[in-house]
Amino acid sequence: MSERRKNCTVEPSTNQSFSTRRQFLELPKEERHRILSEQAEEMADFYENDPEWREWEGGPIVEYDIPLK
């Protein structure tokens, strides 16, 4: 994995402007699929090779019994 990708921060899509998202939706279906496939591949690489995100995911599931009022 490249050093750039290893230290990248993934920004939520809410940071994108409305016009940018609109432009994406106006692309042909094949182009949108190509872009999303590339992004999915990059994120799979990120999650498969970064054990840090698994540390918080592996904890116990705790159920709280909260009385309804």
BAFI-3210 file (N, C-alpha, C; in Angstrom, 3 decimals, decimal comma, padded with zeros to 6 digits):
// residues 69
n [1|2|3|4|5|6|7|8|9|10|11|12|13|14|15|16|17|18|19|20|21|22|23|24|25|26|27|28|29|30|31|32|33|34|35|36|37|38|39|40|41|42|43|44|45|46|47|48|49|50|51|52|53|54|55|56|57|58|59|60|61|62|63|64|65|66|67|68|69]
n.u [000,859|000,523|002,285|000,888|-001,812|-001,989|-001,907|-004,140|-007,135|-010,479|-012,980|-016,302|-019,121|-020,771|-019,277|-018,893|-019,797|-023,131|-023,380|-021,214|-021,919|-024,251|-023,224|-021,844|-023,993|-025,096|-023,404|-022,748|-024,097|-022,197|-019,776|-020,128|-020,247|-017,640|-016,081|-017,058|-016,342|-013,549|-013,156|-014,211|-012,401|-010,059|-010,814|-011,269|-008,681|-007,555|-008,975|-008,461|-005,736|-005,195|-004,964|-005,841|-008,514|-009,919|-009,566|-011,388|-013,700|-013,862|-014,831|-016,881|-020,416|-022,788|-025,794|-028,207|-030,693|-033,172|-035,728|-038,951|-040,843]
n.v [-001,179|002,224|004,949|007,323|006,542|004,995|006,792|008,321|010,228|009,494|011,322|012,132|011,902|014,063|016,317|017,039|019,236|020,107|020,468|019,001|016,387|016,232|016,474|014,070|012,243|012,791|011,667|009,092|005,798|003,703|005,049|006,043|003,598|002,654|004,551|004,209|001,546|001,714|003,284|001,560|-000,544|000,721|001,332|-001,231|-002,229|-000,481|-001,135|-003,894|-003,971|-002,448|-002,898|-001,408|-000,431|-002,681|-003,098|-001,638|-002,761|-005,376|-005,701|-006,667|-007,253|-005,366|-005,440|-003,302|-003,157|-001,151|000,433|001,127|004,097]
n.w [000,000|-000,744|000,814|000,884|000,670|002,947|005,060|004,671|005,142|005,248|003,968|004,821|002,592|002,927|002,964|000,403|-002,200|-003,199|-005,943|-006,933|-006,263|-007,749|-010,338|-010,490|-010,429|-012,875|-014,675|-017,143|-016,579|-016,726|-016,313|-013,704|-012,379|-012,855|-011,445|-008,805|-008,415|-008,445|-006,141|-004,204|-004,359|-003,468|-000,827|000,197|000,150|002,011|004,430|004,651|005,101|007,340|010,570|012,749|012,724|013,376|016,068|017,699|016,830|017,684|020,266|023,160|022,896|024,449|026,098|027,287|029,714|029,500|031,096|029,767|029,729]
ca.u [000,000|001,334|002,308|-000,173|-003,085|-001,922|-002,145|-005,219|-008,347|-011,638|-013,939|-017,669|-019,644|-021,485|-018,389|-018,909|-020,838|-024,296|-023,132|-020,302|-022,713|-025,174|-022,433|-021,593|-025,226|-025,386|-022,496|-023,341|-024,097|-020,932|-018,731|-020,366|-019,855|-016,180|-015,583|-017,398|-015,531|-012,199|-013,205|-014,422|-011,138|-009,146|-011,245|-011,029|-007,250|-007,346|-009,485|-007,812|-004,345|-005,066|-005,573|-006,310|-009,973|-010,490|-009,431|-012,620|-014,811|-013,864|-015,245|-018,109|-021,698|-023,435|-027,188|-028,692|-032,127|-033,658|-037,190|-039,732|-041,728]
ca.v [000,000|003,435|005,738|008,320|005,910|004,489|007,884|009,181|010,344|009,397|012,368|011,742|012,526|015,290|017,451|017,382|020,203|019,561|020,459|017,900|015,155|016,294|016,167|012,633|011,548|013,042|010,878|007,836|004,715|002,964|005,877|006,010|002,265|002,596|005,378|003,554|000,325|002,139|003,707|000,367|-001,280|001,455|001,195|-002,619|-002,283|000,258|-001,880|-005,199|-003,823|-001,572|-003,610|-000,498|-000,315|-003,896|-003,063|-001,192|-003,561|-006,699|-005,703|-007,397|-006,579|-005,197|-005,037|-002,654|-003,295|000,183|000,382|002,099|004,882]
ca.w [000,000|-000,799|002,053|000,778|000,977|004,314|006,000|004,195|005,932|004,379|004,297|004,506|001,380|003,255|002,728|-001,008|-002,523|-003,891|-007,388|-007,233|-006,224|-008,885|-011,533|-010,473|-010,798|-014,286|-015,506|-017,623|-015,597|-016,806|-015,705|-012,255|-011,919|-012,884|-010,338|-007,540|-008,319|-008,051|-004,746|-003,379|-004,338|-002,587|000,559|000,591|000,428|003,253|005,577|004,754|005,503|008,502|011,695|013,795|012,741|013,955|017,521|018,338|016,350|018,280|021,664|023,476|022,681|025,746|025,996|028,496|029,903|029,842|031,226|029,004|030,593]
c.u [000,897|001,238|001,185|-001,510|-003,124|-002,289|-003,302|-006,374|-009,512|-012,658|-015,348|-018,196|-020,408|-020,608|-018,360|-020,040|-021,976|-024,028|-022,194|-021,060|-023,679|-024,441|-022,148|-022,831|-025,582|-024,442|-023,226|-023,170|-022,764|-019,799|-018,891|-019,923|-018,333|-015,591|-015,844|-016,600|-014,112|-012,166|-013,381|-013,138|-010,132|-009,533|-011,058|-009,566|-006,949|-007,766|-008,815|-006,409|-004,137|-005,749|-006,164|-007,829|-010,625|-010,458|-010,731|-013,803|-014,938|-014,320|-016,545|-019,350|-022,409|-024,861|-027,619|-030,206|-032,649|-035,179|-037,856|-040,667|-043,080]
c.v [001,230|004,197|006,774|007,710|005,435|005,568|008,782|009,186|010,316|010,418|011,887|012,517|013,809|016,521|017,863|018,367|019,504|019,468|019,329|016,578|015,099|015,949|014,672|011,864|011,727|012,302|009,641|006,728|003,973|003,734|005,915|004,671|002,140|003,348|004,698|002,266|000,651|002,533|002,510|-000,442|-000,607|001,273|-000,237|-002,789|-001,612|-000,581|-003,239|-005,087|-002,919|-002,232|-002,695|-000,434|-001,536|-003,876|-002,657|-002,043|-004,890|-006,774|-006,448|-006,557|-006,539|-004,731|-004,452|-002,808|-001,955|000,127|001,480|002,826|005,027]
c.w [000,000|000,517|002,045|001,185|002,424|005,326|005,584|005,191|004,963|004,842|003,961|003,310|001,675|003,052|001,267|-001,262|-003,258|-005,379|-007,787|-007,243|-007,402|-010,180|-011,615|-010,938|-012,266|-015,227|-016,025|-016,580|-015,575|-016,135|-014,185|-011,676|-011,855|-011,696|-008,998|-007,341|-007,884|-006,575|-003,813|-003,273|-003,408|-001,118|001,053|000,958|001,765|004,460|005,745|005,320|006,708|009,699|012,768|013,867|013,368|015,477|018,203|017,925|017,085|019,717|021,888|023,178|024,028|025,504|027,331|028,551|030,405|029,921|030,394|029,949|029,980]
res [m|s|e|r|r|k|n|c|t|v|e|p|s|t|n|q|s|f|s|t|r|r|q|f|l|e|l|p|k|e|e|r|h|r|i|l|s|e|q|a|e|e|m|a|d|f|y|e|n|d|p|e|w|r|e|w|e|g|g|p|i|v|e|y|d|i|p|l|k]
***
